[in-house]
Amino acid sequence: MLSTNLLMIRALELAAKEHEGDKRKGRDIPYIVHPVEVAMILQEDGVDEELIAAALLHDTLEDTELSEEQLRARFNDRIVELVLGASEELEDRDNTSWEKRKEHTVNYLKEAPHEVKLIACADKLSNIRSMIRDYERVEDELWDRFNRGYEKQKWYYQSLVESLEDLQGIKMYEQFKLAVEYLF
């Protein structure tokens, strides 16, 4: 088994390579900042190294050219299954409306395995923290960056709070819930 540091370094290296040149929505911030923040949120809540490695890799299958087979060649089954669980698995994803994709995510997370919910919660907390930072800078212009504006984003994030409610008492969930209340 890989040592703790080596496992996370390998995950970070692959995520950085796969997201190279990508930027956060509407910003000039390198995309890799997001998976690193997701991993840090999970680390603060005391999860194990494999979960942190999966957090670093959580957007690689969904948003890069990396295949499941390539990921399996580098990491163990648990990490791959966590990344798959945290990815938006939907047939014909590119031709599915935002509303249907988000509805699918909300419903999936209600029944998702606990560890997948942890990654999803950290992911969404990172996203909403970024939105809050941007809102405090550009105010209502923030909503112009999204395919769907304020009302749809409000619905989505409030629905996520409900879908993840069995994480109550966990620091990141409580922070997520407060951030959603603050922004919306």
C-alpha positions, 0 to 999 in steps of 0.5 A: 500500500502507498504511504499516506504522503505518496498517495496524496502526492500522486493524486495531486499530480494527476489532478494538476496534470489533467486540469492544467490550463483550466480556470474556475468559472468566470475567474482567472484562478487555476482550476486545481485550487478547487480540488485542493480546497475540497481535499482540505475541507475533508482533511479538517473533518478527519477523513482518511487518505484515500478519501482525500485522494479521491477528493483531489481527483473528484472532477477528473472523470467528469471534466477531463479526458482521463478515463476510468481505466486510466484512473484504475491503472493508477489507484485502488478500487476504493478511490476509483469508486469514490471518484465515480460516485462523486461524478455526475453519472448521467447518460447523454450528459452533454445533451441533458438540460442543466435542470435535469442534471441538477435534479439527478444530482439532488436525488442521487445524493439523498441515497448516495453512500456516506463517503460520497456524500462527504466528498459532495458536501466538501465540493459544494462547500468549496463552490459556494465559498467561491461564489460568496467571495465573488458575490462580495466583490461583484455583487449581482453580476455573479449570477451572470456567470452561470447558465442559470441565474439566482433563482435556479442556483438558490433552488439547487443549493437549498435542495443540496442542503436537504439531500445531504441532511444526514451529515448534520453535526459534521463541521463541513455540512454545518458550514455548507448550510450556513453558507447557503443561508448567507448567500441566498 
